Amino acid sequence: MEQRGEKRNTCGTICLKYLLFIFNLLFWLAGGAVLAVGVWTLVEKSDYISLLNSSYYLASAYVLITAGLIVIVTGVIGCCATLNEMKSLLIVYFILLLCIFLLEVVAAVLAYVNYQQCFPFCYQLDEELRQNLKVNMQQKYQQPGEDSLTQAVDRLQQEFKCCGSNSSSEWADSVWIQAADNNRLVPDSCCKTPSILCGSRDHPSNIYKVEGGCIMKLEDFILSQLYILGAVGIGIASLQLLGMMFTCCLYKNLQKESY
């Protein structure tokens, strides 16, 4: 029994346990970051996403939340397996890491293939999103039963410092502007310093005159989020390769020391 205990405390096994524990800690933190981004997108930015009438971006938030939870649970399993030297749990942990890694690879390949296939039609998709935002602003802003959409538009214009879908001049065709008797040219949320009826003075010193309008700002925001998610995905995939390698080495060491 003493010899067996000495074998369990070999330098190689101890080093591998510490390395795998550090990896699991990083993996757990990465899962928490992905989960946080998903929740943040769902809570803070879902009203912007709803303006585009597209479920794709909302679905991506749920995917991030699910992926983050899976990564966190996998990290916890890895910590338990490492600290308790449970070989059967190490196998489960390795399989989970491998499955997640393969899913990431498949998702990346499908995204690339779909992008190549959609390339001639991506402009049409972009135009559809632009039209959705334009219709929402012109037809639904300040209309009965559209309070949440109205608040989303006001918040969008103030946070991104923009006015109108493509330009501030589009507000002239708005149902609300045409029916109003207050001489507003744009909503007050288009003003650089919002105040009551400030939207009646259409001047660059008063109104945001952003080339491309709010749709360009919104697209830039979504694109920046995709870049961040891509970088996080690459980082997690790299960690998984290291984790699988450390898991195999620790499992082999424990197998040798059990005899």
C-alpha positions in Angstrom: 0.0 0.0 0.0 2.9 2.4 0.8 4.4 1.8 -2.7 1.1 2.5 -4.3 0.7 5.8 -2.4 4.3 6.8 -3.4 3.4 6.1 -7.1 0.3 8.3 -6.8 2.5 11.2 -5.6 5.0 11.0 -8.4 6.1 14.4 -9.8 4.6 13.7 -13.3 1.2 13.0 -11.9 1.2 16.0 -9.5 2.3 18.3 -12.4 -0.4 16.9 -14.7 -3.0 17.4 -12.0 -2.1 21.0 -11.5 -1.9 21.7 -15.2 -5.3 20.1 -15.8 -6.8 22.0 -12.8 -5.5 25.3 -14.2 -6.9 24.4 -17.6 -10.3 23.6 -16.1 -10.3 26.9 -14.2 -9.6 28.8 -17.5 -12.1 26.6 -19.3 -14.7 27.4 -16.6 -14.0 31.1 -16.9 -14.3 31.0 -20.7 -17.7 29.3 -20.3 -18.7 32.0 -17.9 -17.7 34.7 -20.4 -19.7 33.0 -23.2 -22.7 32.7 -20.9 -22.3 36.4 -19.8 -22.2 37.6 -23.5 -25.3 35.5 -24.3 -27.3 36.9 -21.3 -26.1 40.4 -22.0 -27.1 40.1 -25.7 -30.5 38.8 -24.6 -31.2 41.3 -21.9 -29.5 44.5 -23.1 -29.6 44.3 -26.9 -32.7 42.1 -27.7 -34.8 45.3 -28.3 -32.4 46.4 -31.0 -32.5 42.9 -32.6 -36.3 42.9 -32.5 -36.3 46.0 -34.8 -34.8 43.9 -37.6 -37.6 41.3 -37.4 -35.0 38.5 -37.6 -34.9 35.6 -35.2 -31.4 34.6 -36.2 -29.6 37.0 -33.8 -32.0 36.2 -30.9 -31.4 32.5 -31.5 -27.6 33.1 -31.4 -28.0 34.5 -27.9 -29.7 31.3 -26.7 -27.0 29.3 -28.4 -24.3 31.2 -26.5 -26.2 30.7 -23.2 -26.5 27.0 -23.8 -22.8 26.7 -24.9 -21.7 28.6 -21.8 -23.7 26.3 -19.5 -22.3 23.2 -21.2 -18.7 24.5 -20.9 -19.2 25.4 -17.2 -20.7 21.9 -16.4 -17.8 20.2 -18.3 -15.3 22.3 -16.3 -16.8 21.2 -13.0 -16.7 17.6 -14.1 -13.0 18.0 -15.1 -12.1 19.5 -11.7 -13.9 16.6 -9.8 -12.2 14.0 -12.0 -8.7 15.6 -11.6 -8.8 16.3 -7.8 -10.3 12.9 -7.0 -8.2 11.0 -9.6 -11.3 9.3 -10.9 -10.3 7.5 -14.1 -13.9 6.8 -15.2 -14.8 10.4 -14.8 -11.7 11.4 -16.7 -12.9 9.3 -19.6 -16.3 11.1 -19.5 -14.6 14.5 -19.3 -12.4 13.6 -22.3 -15.4 12.5 -24.3 -17.3 15.8 -23.5 -14.3 17.9 -24.5 -14.0 15.9 -27.8 -17.7 16.3 -28.5 -17.7 20.0 -27.9 -14.5 20.4 -30.0 -16.1 18.4 -32.9 -19.3 20.5 -32.7 -17.2 23.7 -32.9 -15.4 22.3 -36.0 -18.7 21.3 -37.6 -20.3 24.7 -36.8 -17.3 26.5 -38.3 -17.3 24.4 -41.5 -21.1 24.9 -41.9 -20.8 28.6 -41.3 -18.0 28.8 -44.0 -20.0 26.7 -46.5 -23.2 28.7 -45.9 -21.4 31.9 -46.3 -19.9 30.7 -49.7 -23.4 29.6 -50.8 -25.1 32.8 -49.6 -22.5 35.2 -51.0 -24.4 36.2 -54.2 -27.6 36.7 -52.0 -26.0 38.3 -48.9 -26.7 41.8 -50.4 -30.4 40.8 -50.7 -30.5 39.7 -47.0 -28.8 42.9 -46.0 -31.4 44.9 -47.9 -34.2 42.9 -46.3 -32.9 43.8 -42.8 -32.6 47.5 -43.9 -36.2 47.5 -45.1 -37.4 45.9 -41.9 -35.8 48.6 -39.8 -37.2 51.3 -42.1 -40.7 50.0 -42.0 -40.6 49.6 -38.2 -39.5 53.2 -37.9 -41.9 54.7 -40.4 -45.0 52.7 -39.9 -44.9 51.6 -36.2 -43.1 54.4 -34.3 -45.3 56.1 -31.7 -48.3 54.1 -32.9 -50.9 52.5 -30.5 -49.7 49.2 -29.0 -46.1 49.8 -30.2 -44.6 51.3 -27.0 -41.8 48.8 -26.7 -40.8 49.3 -30.3 -40.9 53.1 -29.9 -38.6 52.9 -26.8 -36.3 50.6 -28.7 -36.0 53.1 -31.6 -35.4 56.0 -29.2 -32.7 54.1 -27.4 -31.1 53.0 -30.6 -30.9 56.5 -32.0 -29.5 57.9 -28.7 -27.0 55.1 -27.9 -25.6 54.8 -31.5 -25.9 58.6 -32.2 -27.9 58.2 -35.4 -31.2 59.2 -36.9 -33.4 57.2 -39.2 -32.9 53.9 -40.8 -30.7 55.1 -43.7 -30.9 58.9 -43.1 -32.7 61.4 -41.0 -34.7 62.5 -44.1 -36.6 59.2 -44.0 -38.6 60.4 -41.0 -40.5 62.8 -43.3 -42.4 59.7 -44.5 -43.2 58.5 -41.0 -46.9 58.0 -40.2 -46.3 59.7 -36.8 -44.5 62.8 -38.3 -47.2 63.2 -41.0 -50.0 63.0 -38.4 -48.3 65.2 -35.8 -49.3 68.9 -35.4 -46.1 69.9 -33.5 -43.9 70.7 -36.5 -41.4 67.9 -35.6 -39.2 66.9 -38.5 -37.6 64.0 -36.6 -38.2 62.3 -33.1 -36.6 64.1 -30.2 -34.3 61.1 -29.7 -32.5 62.2 -32.9 -31.2 65.3 -31.1 -27.7 65.5 -29.8 -29.1 67.1 -26.7 -32.6 65.7 -26.4 -35.3 68.0 -25.1 -39.1 68.5 -25.8 -39.7 69.5 -29.4 -36.0 69.6 -30.2 -36.7 67.5 -33.3 -38.4 70.5 -34.9 -35.0 72.0 -35.8 -33.3 70.0 -38.6 -29.7 71.2 -38.4 -26.4 69.2 -38.2 -25.6 71.0 -35.0 -28.8 69.7 -33.5 -29.6 66.4 -35.3 -27.4 63.4 -35.8 -26.5 63.3 -39.5 -24.8 59.9 -39.8 -24.0 58.6 -43.2 -25.8 55.2 -43.6 -28.1 55.9 -40.7 -28.8 53.6 -37.8 -28.7 50.5 -39.9 -25.0 51.0 -40.5 -24.4 51.5 -36.8 -26.4 48.4 -35.9 -24.6 46.3 -38.5 -21.2 47.5 -37.3 -22.2 46.6 -33.7 -23.4 43.1 -34.7 -20.2 42.5 -36.8 -18.0 43.5 -33.9 -19.9 41.1 -31.6 -19.3 38.3 -34.2 -15.6 39.1 -34.3 -15.4 38.8 -30.5 -17.3 35.6 -30.5 -15.0 34.2 -33.2 -12.0 35.1 -31.1 -13.5 33.5 -28.0 -14.4 30.4 -30.0 -10.8 30.0 -31.2 -9.5 30.5 -27.7 -11.8 27.9 -26.2 -10.9 25.4 -29.0 -7.2 25.9 -28.3 -7.8 25.3 -24.6 -9.8 22.1 -25.4 -6.9 20.6 -27.3 -4.6 21.2 -24.4 -7.2 19.8 -22.0 -7.6 16.6 -24.0 -3.8 16.2 -24.1 -3.4 16.7 -20.4 -6.4 14.4 -19.7 -4.9 11.6 -21.7 -1.5 12.0 -20.0 -3.0 12.0 -16.5 -5.2 9.0 -17.3 -2.2 7.0 -18.6 -0.2 7.9 -15.4 -3.0 6.9 -13.2 -3.3 3.6 -15.1 0.4 2.8 -14.6 0.3 3.7 -10.9 -2.7 1.5 -10.2 -0.6 -1.6 -10.9 
